[in-house]
Amino acid sequence: MKPEFYIAQRFAFKQRSATKPTFIVMVAVIGIAVGTAALILSLSIVKGFAGSVENKLISFSAHLQVRQPEDQLFLERRSDLAKIASNSNVSSAAPFLEKSFVLRSRKSGNSLSYRSQPVIVRGMTEQERNRFLQKFIRSGSIERKGRGEGISLYAGQTLAENLDLRAGKKVMLVGLGQDSKGANLIASNKNIVDLLSSLDLEVGVIQGVYDTGLQEGFDDFVVLADLKELQERYNPMMISGYDANVHELASLSATVKKVTAELGFPFYGYTVFQRYANLFEWLKLQKNIMPLLIVTITIVAVFNIISTLLVLIIEKTREIGMLSALGLEPGKISTVFMVQAFLVSLSGIVIGNILALSLSLFEQRFHLITLPEKSYFIKYVSLLIDPTDYLVVSVGVMMLTLLFAFIPARIAASFKPGTALSS
């Protein structure tokens, strides 16, 4: 072992004076460990949160949708579906039908009291509906029961709480007739008989309740139904558009352009990222705060290591003078303190990595930190353990520590033997 490495190790971890410089080193190690753990946990939380919300949005909605202008209904064609499915990046495609209703439900224990709320009833193929319900259903059954009693419906958890819905309960769907539009209905001078005759009234049966955790605009608004059942009662052979999922999300934008170009006018398409652009911009804002946090923690770590080395240099002034008097070159004295900074930094980084990993695994297992799901779309703090984050943070902290340790190391090397020994 080279003399400077041996001396650096002794300076860093061995008590050599009554002032206990080893305690100062331990404080530095703890400071670097806390800073490293804070950086890693911050990256894990931001990435985990963004990933969880994105996965929820993507699992709730298709990767891309194809519609016609003004969301008008159009005839379902096998040739159109085949063109979408023929794209190499498309993994699955299916038609859907969406209709607006007011859902009315009778309050439990009061036969004369009703609750009402506007909803979107989304008709899906059996395969797509079952795939969704297998992930999110909380009560009821995926298998439809009591057919013939009304349209089979699956309501979101928030909507079910608002309207006191449960599996097996009958509700009423109130919608405009096929030839009526809200603006025309309000503007015209219809009497009460004409008004009632223009409405579509249908009985629905709640088959189950699902819960995606996306309470606003999703679980409180979207009701699932069978596509064929909805078409038979309202719009035979008509659909609102086509849903499609892809293999590679990175190529989603290009896939939408290719699919719409293949279908031709008047079709247009958009991605899930465009449909929920406000939410994805919010997630992007969360990520943009990270550089500020990283810079702040880095500055603290830098001043921590500089101040620690300066204190150690003051404590070791006599030892530095003695080493110089014995013939140790200034460059090697500088190396002693650079190696000491490396050892202190390495110890702090290792402890910080262990601390961050332990806290991440503990939180993933026990979910001690809860969040208001209505605001954040998730119930617990979600952490993504990415080895790349651990590696990047560790290397970054080490490089910054060595970079800013150069100043105190040069100060130590500049001491004259006579001055150092007489201090």
Summary of the structure (lengths in Angstrom):
residues: 423
radius of gyration: 33.1
end to end distance: 30.2
largest distance: 110.3
contacts: 1332
relative contact order: 0.19
helix: 58%
strand: 19%
